[in-house]
Amino acid sequence: MDSGEIWIYSQKCGKIERIQTGGIYMITFLASLFIKERHNYSSPAVRQAYGVLSGAVGIGLNILLFFGKWIAGTVSGSIAITADAFNNLSDAGSSIITLIGFRLSGQDPDPEHPFGHGRMEYISGLLVSVAILVMGFELIWSSLNKLRSPEPIESSALVCVILIASILVKVYIFFYNRSLSKKLDSAAMKATSVDSLSDTVATTLVLIATLISKYTGLLLDGWFGILVGCFILYTGGSTLKETIDLLIGQPPKQEFINEIREIVLGHSMVHGVHDLIVHDYGPGRVMISLHAEVDVNGNIQDIHEQIDHIEHELQEKLHCSATIHMDPIVTDDEEVLAMKAKVEEMVHFLDESFSMHDFRMVKGSTRTNLIFDVEVPRKTSYTDNEIVNWLKERIHELPGSKYFAVIQIDHEYY
């Protein structure tokens, strides 16, 4: 048996499993003991359990680091080491915020919050980002005071050992939080991992300043503290922007959109998809709505049954609730299809990124109305009026001059 492995009995599998314990695998080992279905990362319950576990580990490790660095800072007289110690104490507070955020996000929906509490995870990530920024400002302020009144630094072997141990622990915390943030797609975990990375850089620079002071006599403690503070402000600002984007609402990933289209269009009764909207109410709580184009002459009961099946498939494969509206279209009238192709060519000539849907051809005694929607990206050089007027002019110029366009402009939400 390898010394870096533990073998445990799994009741679920009915066999002995091997768990690696080195490095970032400690969380995996703890998860195997305390989290059921630990590989089902899309489950809100599993996400909550990982968040609580990670927060608890972070609290314990950061408190240990605080006491170690506080002792080292007191012995050496280094403001940078002492500031770094209280930084770890604030990190313990950040871990508490993360833990509470995951606990709250896992609560069931209630009358006041019918879509659940998933966005509490985003809010916890926001609070951690704010804590990072506050820490950066405080470190710069204390470092400026150190520049005004520099004092020699005592750099004993004990101080260096404590700092090196702190760096190793923070590197470990960074890797396991980053690993979890990718598996869970968690903004809060990512903010915590960035916080740990900034701490690693901060403590490394403090160690370098301590060694330089010992061997050269140069008092760079304050300057290095300012450098660390600026780095912390940069990382805190970056994570703050990301969490604010999630709270305000940002477009879904293109891979997710492609998966939705692939599933829906994989059914023969569906001829097209449009008006796709993704509603994000927090990790694992995504709702989508879309319009599916179906044959106007099809059996409505068969089509409805197929649409229900698609909604269940989206829920099963992508873990999102889906509401699908059926749009009937003509699929067997050659005149309508030929005119649709002409108009679609005009739309693409104007801009390749534009698309057309819900095309109808309504004939009257003196003119024929072409009714359709044009879907355009959010970023386009044309205004809605410019698009409508250009298409109306081109359609009216068609042979016979009897065609008039009724156009609705839709904007993509992805």
Secondary structure, DSSP 8 states (H G I E B T S, - for coil): --TTEEEEEETTTTEEEEEE-STTHHHHHHHHHH-TTTT-TT-HHHHHHHHHHHHHHHHHHHHHHHHHHHHHHHHHT-HHHHHHHHHHHHHHHHHHHHHHHHHHHTS--BTTBTT-STTHHHHHHHHHHHHHHHHHHHHHHHHHHHHHS-------HHHHHHHHHHHHHHHHHHHHHHHHHHHHT-HHHHHHHHHHHHHHHHHHHHHHHHHHHHHH----HHHHHHHHHHHHHHHHHHHHHHHHHHHH-----HHHHHHHHHHHHTSTT--EEEEEEEEE-STT-EEEEEEEEEETTS-HHHHHHHHHHHHHHHHHHH-EEEEEEEEEE--S-HHHHHHHHHHHHHHHHH-TT-EEEEEEEEE-SS-EEEEEEEEE-SS-SS-HHHHHHHHHHHHHTSTTS-EEEEEEEEE---
